[in-house]
Amino acid sequence: MYIIEMKRDGEWIYNGAVAMAMQVYAQNHIFLDEPILFPYMTDPFVQIGRYQNAMEEVNMDYVEANGIQMVRRDTGGGTVYLDRGEINICFLMDSQDTNAFSNFDKMYQPVMQILREIGVTQIEKSGRNDLMVDGKKVSGAAMTMKNGRVYGGYSLLFDVDMENMVNALRPNQKKIESKGIKSVRSRVGNLRDYVDSEYKDLTSEEFLELILVKTAGVTSYDQIKKYKLTDEDWAAIDQMMEEKYANWDWIFGASPRFEYNRNEHFKGGTFDISLAIEQGRIRDCKIYGDFFGSQPIADIETALVGTPLRRQDLLDQLKQFDLSQYFGTITADEIVDLILEQ
């Protein structure tokens, strides 16, 4: 077994987009004679599925205000929140073992045994690919095939920031109110609450190292074989970041087409806007209202078509015009706030 550490120039990297790009790169370019593990943790980070609408799945105001990174996966599935309180272990292994692919029981068996050894005696598998303790989810897993190898992995919630998790993944505040934040929190747990007392004060980094050492069957982390990414590897990963995983067009532009309407009564009158969004950009726009203006609204509608659904881009388009001639006292900031309201 080899480990590929998310390190560059000897320093750990906690960037979720880098973690994703590194693993995709390894799937296509790194072939070793033994299974490969990718252990990593990230700074606060929201990961959306390949076919999801970012604007519907994520509380964009909260994410932006709190500096939470967002990345789109290459694979399907739902939206998840990660931070340094969650450890993630992904792997690549030969697919000659036909029982390995989609066998979550086999994948989870070693870590379930480790968790029991350190005090999490109530750990149990739930459904197809989750681990639960006392009715609370503490792990989720996924698996696929790539280049003749099984690629999969699982998370372990050790000390995740539940406040961030709840707020980042709930764009519709009315849904939060109807379900209740407490009910959301009650479905997810942290393993720190269940481990034996000697492990409760571990940092997330120490907890990850403990899991890896026990998984490898060695007595110290230094004994685990490691593959060090070369400068050429990093150059390719950097290019993937620039072209895809850190690129706005991939994160937001890959969202499916959708339409929505927003309206508000401002001091300057009622403003109603209907938008069709495709690949993260406005494809059609209609504005209505009882505001006072002397110039044709079609000027603004036309200018907004093709604009990315991003605050600064929207403001730049609107501020080309003397909006008082179109909407009276309604401002560009008020219009953009309305367009991006969730």
Legacy VTK file of the C-alpha trace (Angstrom):
# vtk DataFile Version 3.0
C-alpha trace
ASCII
DATASET POLYDATA
POINTS 342 float
0.000 0.000 0.000
1.187 3.482 -0.935
0.005 6.815 0.380
-0.026 9.955 -1.731
0.073 12.848 0.708
-1.487 16.155 -0.246
1.801 17.918 0.374
3.727 20.415 -1.688
7.216 21.589 -0.786
6.827 19.671 2.473
3.630 21.495 3.507
0.159 19.979 3.795
-2.457 21.511 1.482
-6.034 21.929 2.732
-7.606 23.057 -0.541
-10.551 20.873 -1.557
-10.203 21.654 -5.258
-6.551 20.570 -5.185
-7.551 17.316 -3.474
-10.057 16.609 -6.237
-7.678 17.495 -9.069
-4.872 15.417 -7.529
-7.038 12.307 -7.315
-8.382 12.654 -10.848
-4.810 13.120 -12.080
-3.689 9.980 -10.234
-6.544 7.949 -11.707
-5.269 8.717 -15.185
-1.501 8.933 -14.738
-0.177 7.158 -11.620
0.002 3.365 -11.723
1.835 1.571 -8.917
2.166 -2.094 -8.039
0.010 -1.796 -4.903
-3.199 -0.006 -3.847
-2.923 3.772 -3.397
-4.522 5.745 -0.563
-5.240 9.487 -0.654
-5.723 10.798 2.898
-6.756 14.431 3.124
-8.567 17.129 5.071
-9.755 20.470 3.785
-10.533 23.956 4.932
-14.315 24.619 4.920
-15.454 23.381 1.548
-18.715 22.577 -0.264
-18.661 19.909 -2.946
-21.590 19.674 -5.355
-22.508 16.773 -7.614
-21.839 16.781 -11.352
-25.468 17.384 -12.312
-26.594 19.668 -9.517
-27.681 23.291 -9.683
-25.230 25.182 -7.481
-27.654 28.049 -6.884
-30.311 25.679 -5.547
-28.075 23.463 -3.406
-25.845 25.988 -1.659
-26.518 29.015 0.530
-24.357 31.290 -1.596
-24.623 34.300 0.726
-23.416 32.262 3.703
-20.667 30.506 1.734
-19.294 33.757 0.329
-19.546 35.626 3.637
-17.657 32.871 5.463
-14.985 32.213 2.845
-16.147 28.645 2.177
-14.724 27.176 -1.014
-17.005 25.469 -3.528
-16.102 22.823 -6.122
-18.058 20.640 -8.542
-17.277 16.902 -8.746
-16.933 14.917 -11.969
-19.374 12.350 -10.581
-23.031 12.505 -9.584
-24.556 12.450 -6.127
-25.490 15.125 -3.642
-23.905 18.157 -2.058
-21.602 17.668 0.937
-19.799 19.938 3.379
-16.222 19.226 4.505
-13.781 20.905 6.871
-10.715 19.999 8.915
-12.903 18.171 11.400
-13.618 15.516 8.762
-10.992 13.107 7.500
-11.238 11.587 4.059
-9.553 8.473 2.766
-9.843 7.659 -0.929
-8.186 4.775 -2.728
-7.229 3.284 -6.089
-6.856 -0.467 -6.397
-6.681 -3.150 -9.056
-10.078 -4.408 -10.170
-9.005 -8.039 -10.626
-10.922 -8.711 -7.416
-14.431 -8.633 -8.845
-15.874 -8.551 -5.336
-14.223 -5.229 -4.577
-16.266 -2.935 -6.811
-19.418 -1.663 -5.065
-18.746 -3.944 -2.096
-19.157 -1.378 0.653
-19.262 -4.067 3.324
-15.753 -5.169 2.364
-14.504 -1.577 2.058
-15.849 -0.544 5.463
-14.875 -3.684 7.413
-11.297 -2.599 8.316
-12.209 0.896 9.513
-15.235 -0.381 11.431
-12.919 -2.753 13.289
-10.501 0.095 14.014
-13.314 2.298 15.334
-14.492 -0.475 17.642
-10.931 -0.871 18.957
-10.820 2.798 19.972
-14.177 2.765 21.693
-16.839 3.297 19.026
-18.522 0.006 19.842
-21.932 0.988 18.432
-20.656 1.607 14.911
-22.851 -0.045 12.271
-23.392 0.124 8.550
-26.651 1.704 7.442
-28.177 1.447 3.997
-25.783 0.896 1.149
-22.885 3.199 1.995
-23.175 4.962 5.367
-21.896 4.325 8.880
-24.033 5.230 11.883
-23.518 5.529 15.632
-26.503 5.861 17.934
-28.706 6.719 14.959
-26.346 9.446 13.700
-24.448 9.380 10.434
-20.672 9.564 10.926
-19.461 8.384 7.514
-20.463 8.216 3.866
-18.784 6.366 1.019
-18.703 6.217 -2.775
-17.129 3.966 -5.393
-16.663 3.824 -9.168
-14.436 2.276 -11.862
-11.709 4.215 -13.669
-9.086 2.896 -16.111
-9.631 -0.669 -14.976
-9.249 0.213 -11.305
-11.652 0.659 -8.437
-11.707 4.243 -7.193
-13.578 4.928 -3.986
-13.363 6.297 -0.514
-15.095 7.297 2.671
-15.286 10.190 5.098
-15.120 10.071 8.886
-16.753 12.922 10.781
-14.490 13.447 13.765
-15.172 17.030 14.830
-17.048 18.785 12.025
-18.419 22.317 12.471
-22.145 21.514 12.482
-23.139 25.181 12.333
-21.270 25.634 9.056
-22.618 22.366 7.687
-26.241 23.263 8.365
-26.021 26.813 7.052
-23.873 26.132 3.978
-26.077 23.326 2.652
-29.453 24.980 3.166
-30.004 27.717 0.576
-33.727 27.882 1.249
-34.120 29.403 4.703
-37.830 28.478 4.748
-36.808 24.816 4.580
-34.575 25.304 7.602
-37.446 26.825 9.530
-39.885 24.077 8.565
-37.500 21.210 9.393
-35.678 22.885 12.261
-31.896 23.173 12.544
-31.919 20.873 15.565
-33.528 18.084 13.515
-30.808 18.443 10.874
-28.058 18.265 13.476
-29.647 15.280 15.136
-29.066 13.169 12.008
-25.281 13.727 11.961
-22.700 12.975 14.652
-19.014 13.468 15.419
-16.861 10.475 16.318
-15.023 12.466 18.975
-18.138 12.060 21.141
-17.876 8.249 21.007
-14.170 7.327 21.150
-12.524 6.207 24.423
-11.251 8.958 26.709
-7.613 8.480 25.647
-8.539 9.498 22.086
-10.934 12.379 22.787
-8.218 15.053 22.763
-6.659 13.978 19.465
-6.447 16.592 16.740
-8.015 15.669 13.425
-4.512 15.205 12.008
-3.638 12.780 14.811
-6.903 10.913 14.326
-6.198 10.541 10.592
-2.688 9.259 11.285
-4.075 6.755 13.795
-6.538 5.395 11.227
-3.835 5.121 8.561
-1.343 3.347 10.838
-3.934 0.787 11.905
-5.149 0.342 8.332
-1.598 -0.345 7.112
-0.902 -2.717 10.040
2.272 -0.889 11.083
3.380 0.716 14.324
4.244 4.200 13.056
3.212 6.500 10.223
6.796 6.675 8.925
6.640 2.960 8.076
3.929 3.479 5.449
5.224 3.637 1.867
4.631 6.957 0.137
4.620 8.184 -3.438
5.859 11.763 -3.675
4.306 13.864 -6.402
6.938 15.199 -8.808
7.220 18.710 -10.210
5.756 17.341 -13.451
2.811 15.892 -11.526
2.168 19.222 -9.826
2.416 21.133 -13.108
-0.325 18.934 -14.560
-2.460 19.317 -11.424
-2.031 23.100 -11.555
-3.261 23.071 -15.146
-6.306 20.997 -14.176
-7.076 23.516 -11.428
-6.860 26.460 -13.807
-8.900 24.849 -16.549
-11.504 23.122 -14.418
-11.663 22.647 -10.670
-10.959 26.267 -9.679
-12.697 27.653 -12.759
-16.009 29.483 -12.357
-17.317 28.090 -15.642
-16.952 24.527 -14.342
-18.303 25.193 -10.858
-21.311 27.283 -11.884
-21.487 26.978 -15.654
-22.046 23.232 -15.480
-25.337 23.770 -13.639
-28.406 22.586 -15.581
-30.696 25.153 -17.226
-33.296 26.617 -14.889
-35.732 29.501 -14.700
-36.926 31.628 -11.827
-38.721 34.823 -10.916
-37.985 37.418 -8.233
-39.990 40.462 -7.215
-39.695 43.120 -4.546
-41.328 46.383 -3.604
-38.632 49.029 -3.264
-39.088 52.691 -2.337
-38.902 53.410 -6.051
-41.667 50.964 -6.885
-42.302 47.280 -7.539
-39.591 45.467 -9.519
-40.277 42.042 -11.061
-37.633 40.076 -12.985
-37.886 36.670 -14.683
-34.675 34.918 -15.692
-33.655 31.844 -17.657
-30.192 30.596 -16.675
-28.054 28.255 -18.761
-24.443 27.270 -18.033
-24.401 29.794 -15.206
-25.276 32.727 -17.487
-28.463 34.681 -18.167
-30.017 33.429 -21.404
-33.292 35.340 -21.209
-34.477 38.241 -19.068
-37.803 40.036 -18.677
-38.376 42.984 -16.321
-41.720 44.346 -15.169
-42.827 46.834 -12.534
-44.569 50.078 -11.620
-41.383 52.161 -11.319
-41.040 55.429 -13.270
-38.576 55.511 -16.154
-38.180 57.227 -19.494
-35.917 54.763 -21.342
-36.838 51.355 -22.835
-36.385 48.461 -20.383
-35.288 46.292 -23.318
-31.887 48.040 -23.115
-31.293 46.517 -19.673
-32.765 43.126 -20.566
-30.481 42.861 -23.600
-27.410 43.946 -21.620
-27.995 41.264 -18.985
-28.276 38.409 -21.506
-25.008 36.445 -21.484
-23.895 37.828 -18.115
-22.586 35.283 -15.559
-24.788 34.967 -12.494
-22.098 36.568 -10.391
-22.411 39.761 -8.357
-19.593 41.828 -9.841
-20.436 40.875 -13.426
-24.061 41.861 -12.907
-23.088 45.164 -11.307
-20.641 45.926 -14.122
-23.390 45.454 -16.701
-25.967 47.547 -14.872
-23.615 50.396 -14.007
-23.030 51.085 -17.692
-26.432 52.746 -17.604
-27.956 55.717 -15.819
-30.501 53.515 -14.081
-32.472 56.505 -12.850
-33.639 56.901 -16.459
-34.995 53.334 -16.377
-36.076 52.558 -12.811
-36.243 55.867 -10.965
-34.629 55.468 -7.528
-34.131 51.676 -7.737
-30.365 51.023 -7.643
-28.046 48.506 -9.272
-27.227 47.010 -5.852
-30.908 46.482 -5.095
-31.458 44.767 -8.440
-28.432 42.477 -8.048
-29.401 41.587 -4.471
-32.829 40.593 -5.791
-31.413 38.521 -8.659
-29.088 36.607 -6.297
-31.591 36.279 -3.455
-32.084 32.685 -2.312
LINES 1 343
342 0 1 2 3 4 5 6 7 8 9 10 11 12 13 14 15 16 17 18 19 20 21 22 23 24 25 26 27 28 29 30 31 32 33 34 35 36 37 38 39 40 41 42 43 44 45 46 47 48 49 50 51 52 53 54 55 56 57 58 59 60 61 62 63 64 65 66 67 68 69 70 71 72 73 74 75 76 77 78 79 80 81 82 83 84 85 86 87 88 89 90 91 92 93 94 95 96 97 98 99 100 101 102 103 104 105 106 107 108 109 110 111 112 113 114 115 116 117 118 119 120 121 122 123 124 125 126 127 128 129 130 131 132 133 134 135 136 137 138 139 140 141 142 143 144 145 146 147 148 149 150 151 152 153 154 155 156 157 158 159 160 161 162 163 164 165 166 167 168 169 170 171 172 173 174 175 176 177 178 179 180 181 182 183 184 185 186 187 188 189 190 191 192 193 194 195 196 197 198 199 200 201 202 203 204 205 206 207 208 209 210 211 212 213 214 215 216 217 218 219 220 221 222 223 224 225 226 227 228 229 230 231 232 233 234 235 236 237 238 239 240 241 242 243 244 245 246 247 248 249 250 251 252 253 254 255 256 257 258 259 260 261 262 263 264 265 266 267 268 269 270 271 272 273 274 275 276 277 278 279 280 281 282 283 284 285 286 287 288 289 290 291 292 293 294 295 296 297 298 299 300 301 302 303 304 305 306 307 308 309 310 311 312 313 314 315 316 317 318 319 320 321 322 323 324 325 326 327 328 329 330 331 332 333 334 335 336 337 338 339 340 341
